[in-house]
Amino acid sequence: MVPLPECNLSYANGIWLADLDADAWKLKVHHGFLQPFGTVGSLALFTPPRDEAGREKWQRHQNYAGHILSEEWQKQPNGTYRWVPEGSRPGHLRSQKANHYLDATAYAIAARTIWGLWTIRPKQGPPAKPARKPPSRNRDTPSGSSWIQTR
């Protein structure tokens, strides 16, 4: 396990307990989607399946994206920051939208980090075969033989 400032771990009665700083882990989710694809800490969604016409069905990600964007990290009038419902102004909070996937993603990243797990990388395929060399055109071949290879 990796000790982290964003959580306090304790072990009692055979159960690990984690007291997480939810704000810090939600920020990791938002920062992850802002990172360039494939860089350390970046998050991305899979390419969705295609419909019968060959178009990608992006609406499959809309619900998830709505949850991720349902909260904003906003500076308050007293100078502190807090998560507020998307579109709220300081002192005037909007009603809360569903954010279950934001919380679940944040806690999944926390669990993965605590236990020292990292993303799955594709297995390296077999090494590429070197390009086949064309037959040489050796002019010193005996007459009667061909430089063209036959099978």
N, C-alpha and C positions, 0 to 999 in steps of 0.2 A: 504494500500500500504506500501511496505517496502522501506525505503530509502537505496540506494546502492551507493557505491563509483564509480561503473562502469557505472553510468548513471546520467543524470540530467533531472528531470521531471519538466514540466511546464504545466499549464492549461490556455488555451486561447480560448475564443469564444465557450465554451462547448466541447473543444477537448483536450485530454491529448496528450502532445508531449513528446517524450523521445529522448534525445541526448545520444546515446549509445557509449561506448568504444568498438568498434567492435573487436579489438585485444583481449581484456579480455574475451569476450563472445566466440570467436572462440577457445581460449585456454581452456575454460570450456568444449567445445565439445570434443577436443582432450584428455583432462585429463579424461573426463567421460568414454571414451572407454578404457582407460588404467586402470581404477579402477576394482577391483574384482567384478564380477557380484553380484548384490544385495546389495552392500554397498552404503552408502550415496554418492550421486553425480555420481554414475555409470550410464553408458548408455549401452544399448544392443539392438540388433535387434531381432525381433520375429523369431521363427523357421518357415522357409518357408514351403509352402505346398509340398506335395509329388507328384511325377509323377506316371504314371500307374504301373511302376515297384517298387514303394515304396521308391524311392530315393528322398531325399530332393532337391528341386530346388533352390540351392544357387545362381544361376545366377540372380535371382530376386533382390538380394542385391548388385550385382556388380556395377550397375550404381550409387547407393547411396554411396557405399564405395569409388568409384572413385572420387566423388565430395568431400567427407570428407577428402580424402588424397591428394587432388589436390594442397594444399598449405602446406608449412612448416614454422614453427616459427624459424627463423634463425638469428644468431648473425652476425652483419655487421662489416666491418673493423673498423668503428668508435666506436665500442663497444655497439651500440644500437641493439635492436632486431626488426624485422619486418616480416610480412608474405610475403613469396615469392613463386613463382610457384615451385611445387615439383621438386626436382632434380637440382635446380639452385645452382650455386656457388656464393659466395659473389662477386659482381661486374659483374657477367655474368648471367643475368636472362634468363630463358627459357620462351617460350611463355606460356601464361596463359591457363590452362584447365578450363573446366566448374566447377564452385564451388557453384552453386546456392543452393544445398542442405546443404552445410556447412553453408552458410549465413543464410538460412531459419531455420536450427536447432539451430544455435547460437541465433537468434532473438526469436525463440520460447522459449528457455530456459530463455532468458532475460524477456520476457513477463510473463512467468509463475512465475518467481522469484519476479518481481516487484509487481504482484498482489497477492503474497503469496499463490500460488497454488502448490500442490505437486503431486507426482505420484499417480496413482490409485492403491489401494491395493485390492487384491481379498477379497470378503466378507468371513467372517469366516463361515464355514459350521456348521451344527448342531453338537453338541458334540457327540463324538463317544459313541456308546452304550457299556456299560460294557460287558465283556465276560460273557457268561452264565455259571453259576456254574453247575458242574456236580452233578447229584443226589448223595446224601450221601449214603454210604453203612452201614447204621446203622444195626448192628447185632442184635439189640433188637427188630426188627420188628416181629410182631406176625407171627407164621408159617402160611403159607397159603397166606400171602400177599407178594408181590414182591417189591424189592427196585428199579426195573426198572419202569420208568414212562411210562405210555401209554397215547395215545391221545384220 
